[in-house]
Amino acid sequence: MEKAGHEAYLILENGKVFQGKSFGALCEMVGEIVFATGMTGYLETLTDPSYYGQVAVQTFPLIGNYGVIPDDFESEKIYMKGYIVNQLCRTPSNFRSVDTLDAFLKEQGVMGLYDIDTRTLTKTLRTSGVMNGMIALDPAHADMDIIKQYQVKEAVASVSTRKIYNMRTPKRRFHVAVYDLGLKTNIIRELLSRGCEVTVLPHGTKADKVLEINPDGIMLTNGPGDPAENTSIIENLKILIAAKIPIFGICLGHQLLALAHGFKTEKLKYGHRGANQPVKNLFTKQVYISSQNHGYAVVTDSIIPSVADSWFINVNDNTSEGIWYRNTPCFSVQFHPEACSGPRDTAFLFERFIELMEVNQYAAG
């Protein structure tokens, strides 16, 4: 017989309380509550460093049914502070599974809640916007001042690698320097599969060090937190942009590249998180389904027409999803073209990056 968890609660900063049961580690914590709409890919969600400091709510009702599969992880650990689901599967069925979700969260020291009314919770976040909350074993433990004052700080520094490392491929065509701002493993897989040797750099790597490496291209990865806080990274990017090295930015990388060009970013009401976000290519008018995880966006009106063109927009709310730069070999997208467990509609963007490096190599002689 399934063992029920302890009675536990989510207390939102607006005073609303949701009762459920605990799984994973038994601990109390405060975080930013966000929701993700993916029907599959909960392992990728759990191990995405972009969720640093947040508590993810899964809108799909049944989570844990295919267990824990390390080969599907996007990083080595869980960076989110808590995890909320409606129904928790304790008896997964998958030949690749090595453990249960409950055991995995225990091992990672992360508390989960299940048997929560995730539909009502999601509607609350959509109506009022993303808000802070506390997971507690007793609602009397909630300090509303602490909950309201919580902020996700020093996010990129908390998830980035501490040292430079290199990954080679047998048929090397290009050398790509990857700024780890909260790197998802599949970005590396996509580059390696296209013949790119990869050198992964800590977030604080100075521009002169990158120039010393002499890469054919630079990848700016996804990552957590407010992009405008990363002032030193933005200053380094200005130098690298001036060096005319091809640059491809994804998610946070997209936002930082925009800030380095003098554009602005803003926090969205509840963000885009899930594997079913429609984006439109403004050049071709084609619509793609994309995987996304972000709470900030580039302000479309701040894009300077002489500097760059709006390339993709979100079909749901018309927010910026991609920028093509005019006078420098750079482009960026807000969504995840490397998406695992899907969709794969926009993986062709890695080919665009390869083409930029090819052109740059040819021009250099």
Secondary structure by P-SEA (a helix, b strand, c coil): ccccccbbbbbccccbbbbbbbccccccbbbbbbbbbcccaaaaaaaccccccbbbbbcccccccccccccccccccccccbbbbcccccccccccccccaaaaaaaacbbbbcccaaaaaaaaaaaccbbbbbbccccccccaaaaaacccccccccccccbbbbbbcccccbbbbbccccccaaaaaaaaaaccbbbbbcccccaaaaaaacccbbbbbbbbcccccaaaaaaaaaaaaaaccbbbbccaaaaaaaaaacbbbbbccccccccbbbbbcccccbbbbbcccccccccccccccccccccccccccccccccccccccbbbbccccccccccccccaaaaaaaaaaaaaaaaac
